[in-house]
Amino acid sequence: MSDQEFVLSTQEWYYPSDEIVNQSHVSDYEAVYTEAAADPQAFWAKRAETLEWYQRWEKVLDESGAPFYKWFVGGKTNIALNALDRHIKTWRKNKLALIWEGEPGDKQTYSYWRLWQEVNKFGNVLRSMGVKKGDRVTIYMGRIPELIIAMLACAKIGAVHSVIYGGFSEHALADRIEDAQSRVLVTCDGAWLRGSIVELKKIADQAVHRSPIVEHVIVVKRTGQDVPMQAGRDFWYHDLMSLPIASPNCETEVMDAEDPLFILYTSGTTGKPKGILHTHGGYQVYTSTTLQYAFDIRDEDRWWCAADPGWITGHSYIVYAPLILGATSFVYEGAPNFPYPNRWWKMIENYGISILYTAPTAIRGLMRFGDAWPKRHNLSSLRLLGSVGEPINPEAWRWYHSIIGGGRCPVIDTWWQTETGGFMITPLPSVGLKPGSATRPFPGVIADVVDDDGNTCAPGVEGKLVIKNPWPGMLRTIYGDPDRMVRQYFSTYARQGWYLAGDSARKDEDGYFWIIGRIDDVIKVSGYRLGTAEVESGLVSHAAVAESAVIGVPDEVRGNVIYAYCLLRAGFQGSDALVDELKDHIRKEVGPIAVPTKIEFVSALPKTRSGKIMRRVLKARAMGLPEGDTSTLEE
């Protein structure tokens, strides 16, 4: 996005209807934000009091070991107490907690009562295998209900789950098992994706061979093909769940607020994955509050977070926060365009989905098939839309808003990270929106855009995104490497004690944040700094381009030159003439400095499980270098 485009887009407003504003949990953002900023601890304590605790906390925040902050110190709880146990004592026990559809079309539903029973049964199975409070359990599965059951069962008995996305290789899985020292692995025979079977058990066997610390492998039968089962080590999930040990009553482990809940591995700038650790107390308060305020969850809603439980969006907003709020969640196993590009729109119509939360990469991917597919379906049940994973370019935002939301659904464009646990910068449904902006910080969060010396940047000036105060959902450490956490997130602005997000951004004259991209995704061409998102948005604004990724390639004269990869929309073919046309388009849209030296047409882009483009891999390919650790790539 050029400076001219930035100025123009900051003037483009979309306002919610009076009905949406009046019915929102937070109808006056300014008042709530001011209240939270005046006394953040009182604000979070008030939110914590809406949850159940075995023992109330003695202190809301302990800053004595900063940046290793502790929240709700002395409090005793368990996230399963709030996600399940408390609901089965109310009318919600008969409410649907989960509605699930498999890619082949099979369906399952779980009431809160049934989900609670299944979690109890599996918690007892894990206990029978010697899993104790604090033990790590690795989960490597497709997007099926048993994955969610396994996560909740770990939480209930005080074990620490480490969910590994089902697209990882055996090497990546083994590394993570080894790092977490997991003795139990939960997997499935396979998973359905685009009509084919992903052979998860085969990959799991290879990983366990590499990491012999695993003593037990529990296998869910999903796809039904023959898989080898090693006697004494491998057990079928359905066999274990039918044994007397799998009692439907399981005592919930009383946990300290700061006891570990899960480890989630994410990519680092070095390419070496890092295990982000989150805890029971602060995380449950933060995720449930952010979901309730930002997406205005109500009892009658059907909420669809179209992520994978194997990354943080799935942890926070498929599993924990919706269940804490007593919501009904929809979960789908497979690909968005299988067997046809209307799969998502058909399910929204069939199930009456009221809120859809997905990644820009999925929006752009479906956008390239045109407007006719969604227009075949009645999407009037939708009242809110959401975006997550990377900055959404204005073109995709407008399509999402007008074609999918019918022009009536606010787009809740969220910025946050694995490390933050929940939304950090996000609109609430009652605020005015600008396409491409995540708007302003969530109440209780103080964010800023600063220069290298820590000075606040002027409106429109690019700088580093920082969080200036602790929040309950923040990471507690990098598992087994606390020094790395300090070094990576808190050393740059150590004097001020600020969290460095690793993203570049700018604020406009209204205080709205515009995320540009990772700091290492900023290209310097002839002394000018260009965000990859700026050039990519320019390319995607051309009618032929569905998605793009740009990288900087070293050049002796200009420092770097721009190398662009483009995924074309249906009906367009790559050609030299189109290359010239796109270069002219960028020259006009962004400026001559942003014109790519090379444009390559591709059928797919390398992405992480959260839908973020791995530019490091693209750069290695462009320069003919080794691609390094590609374990976080989706299939």
Disulfide bonds with the S-S distance in Angstrom:
none
